[in-house]
Amino acid sequence: MYIKRYTLASLMLLGFIGWYVYTHITKDTMGLEIYGIVIPPLHIALLVVVPAIILFIFSVFHMAFHSMVNNLKMRKYDKDYNEITESLVDAFLAKKERKHLYRTERYKLIGDILDNSSLKPNANISKNTTNDKINAVLRVLSDIEEGVSVDLRQYGLKPSNPLVIQNNRNKFRNGDLSAEEILKDQSNYDEDLCKEAYVRYAKTYSVNGIMQHKSLMTKEALFAILERVNHGEHSIEMSNEQIMELFALLDLNAKEYIEASMILANGMEPDQRIKLFEALSQKNEIAMEAYLYTLFDLEMLSVAHEILETSQEDEYLKFKAYAALKESHQNSFDISLFL
């Protein structure tokens, strides 16, 4: 019951009782002596009302006390509701370090589960809930999912957070973050994104820059670099030693070595190309087929024959077949058809 309403109703009732007794029952007065204390004569109507007033006062104190206790309990529930909201936001944001304190057992159970879970909303979830914080996070998650770049600084997420990683990828692909910015501060970006940035970087930047960040080398980046050797709008010059450094960073198969030779054929001088794949084949036997391809492609037939003659019978069979055609003057076949 609301104390104000109770007080108003009680005072009205007490007033009515006093009025009724005084008007319709008696207007007499009565003197009292309590423990030797003489009380001046009072109207009987007032004496009737006094016990009810005392009861009223005690009941108001009783109600006020329990109202205060209930308010304290409700404040705990309100605070726990806010904690649950924060826990939901953290779960949506996939924060790793989470700890929320709950004051009620019911919320504590839900909160402990949320603090050890990650939530991913589906496309049908409403982004117009009754809570502004949750609405904001849901819109951020939706934007990131759709490839939009958003500002996550207010959430204090670490670079390793999957949302930060995806958002940085969105920024990079949307042009809000350059390859150079990523490579200058690699510790704040995911390794896969750094490698993706290096591929773009390798397509235009200098040899010094390429060698500086070579630890991020990938096959895609290597072929992008080889495509530029003495060729194209962003042409570069590289020594065989530098190119071999890049090859050494990767575990290429025979087919990929041959593909590298094909790419270098666009711009590299024949002598340099031959020496490069000769050196590569000496360091790694897997590159021998690429060396043979290079020799045949450049019509260095005598050297290629020497290698084939000293090889095992079951080795380089496609190249041996091509060499046999060349010996029989069947020159209309390209070496690429045998690979």
VENDALIN-V702981 format. One record per backbone hydrogen bond with DSSP energy under -1.0 kcal/mol. NH is the residue of the N-H (numbers start at 1). CO is the residue of the C=O. E is the energy in kcal/mol with one decimal. If there is no record, write none. Layout:
# VENDALIN-V702981
nh;co;e
NH;CO;E
NH;CO;E
This chain:
# VENDALIN-V702981
nh;co;e
6;2;-2.6
7;3;-3.1
8;4;-2.4
9;5;-2.7
10;6;-2.7
11;7;-2.7
12;8;-2.1
13;9;-2.2
14;10;-3.2
15;11;-2.6
16;12;-2.1
17;13;-2.6
18;14;-2.5
19;15;-2.3
20;16;-2.7
21;17;-2.5
22;18;-2.2
23;19;-2.5
24;20;-2.9
25;21;-1.4
26;21;-2.7
30;42;-2.4
32;39;-1.3
34;37;-2.8
37;34;-2.0
39;32;-4.2
42;30;-2.5
44;28;-2.4
47;43;-2.0
48;44;-2.1
49;45;-1.4
50;46;-2.2
53;49;-2.2
54;50;-2.6
55;51;-2.7
56;52;-2.4
57;53;-2.7
58;54;-2.4
59;55;-2.5
60;56;-2.4
61;57;-2.2
62;58;-2.6
63;59;-2.6
64;60;-2.8
65;61;-2.4
66;62;-2.1
67;63;-2.3
68;64;-2.3
69;65;-2.2
70;66;-2.6
71;67;-2.4
72;68;-2.3
73;69;-2.1
74;70;-2.9
75;71;-2.5
76;72;-1.7
77;73;-2.1
78;74;-2.9
79;75;-2.7
80;76;-2.6
81;77;-2.3
82;78;-2.0
83;79;-2.1
84;80;-2.7
85;81;-2.1
86;82;-2.3
87;83;-2.7
88;84;-2.6
89;85;-2.3
90;86;-2.6
91;87;-2.2
92;88;-2.5
93;89;-2.1
95;90;-2.1
108;104;-2.0
109;105;-1.8
110;106;-1.3
111;107;-3.3
112;108;-2.8
113;109;-1.5
114;110;-2.4
115;111;-2.6
117;114;-1.7
119;91;-1.7
125;122;-1.5
135;131;-2.1
136;132;-2.4
137;133;-2.1
138;134;-2.6
139;135;-2.1
140;136;-2.0
141;137;-2.7
142;138;-2.2
143;139;-2.4
144;140;-2.5
145;141;-2.3
146;142;-1.6
147;144;-1.5
148;143;-2.9
155;152;-1.7
156;153;-1.4
161;158;-2.1
165;161;-2.4
166;162;-2.3
167;163;-2.5
168;164;-2.6
169;165;-1.9
170;166;-2.3
171;167;-2.6
172;168;-2.5
173;169;-2.5
174;170;-2.1
176;171;-2.4
177;171;-1.3
182;178;-1.7
183;179;-2.4
184;180;-1.8
188;185;-1.6
189;186;-1.8
194;190;-2.3
195;191;-2.3
196;192;-2.1
197;193;-2.8
198;194;-2.1
199;195;-1.7
200;196;-1.5
201;197;-2.8
202;198;-2.9
204;201;-1.4
205;201;-2.5
210;206;-2.2
211;207;-2.8
212;208;-2.1
213;209;-1.5
214;211;-1.2
216;213;-2.0
217;214;-2.0
222;218;-2.7
223;219;-2.4
224;220;-1.8
225;221;-2.2
226;222;-2.7
227;223;-1.8
228;225;-1.2
230;236;-2.7
231;228;-1.8
236;228;-2.2
243;239;-2.2
244;240;-2.7
245;241;-1.7
246;242;-1.5
247;243;-2.2
248;244;-2.1
249;246;-1.0
250;247;-1.7
257;253;-1.9
258;254;-2.0
259;255;-2.2
260;256;-2.0
261;257;-1.9
262;258;-2.3
263;259;-2.1
264;260;-2.4
265;261;-1.3
266;263;-1.7
267;264;-1.2
268;264;-2.5
273;269;-2.5
274;270;-2.6
275;271;-2.4
276;272;-2.4
277;273;-2.2
278;274;-2.1
279;275;-2.3
280;276;-2.4
281;277;-2.1
282;278;-1.5
283;279;-1.5
284;280;-2.4
287;284;-1.9
288;285;-1.9
291;287;-1.8
292;288;-2.7
293;289;-2.7
294;290;-2.4
295;291;-2.3
296;292;-2.6
297;293;-2.9
298;294;-1.9
299;296;-1.3
300;295;-3.5
301;299;-1.4
304;300;-1.7
305;301;-2.8
306;302;-1.9
307;303;-1.8
308;304;-2.2
309;305;-2.6
310;306;-1.3
315;312;-1.6
320;316;-2.2
321;317;-2.2
322;318;-2.0
323;319;-2.5
324;320;-2.1
325;321;-1.7
326;322;-2.2
327;323;-2.1
328;324;-1.4
329;326;-1.5
330;325;-3.1
331;329;-1.3
337;334;-1.8
338;335;-1.7
339;336;-1.3
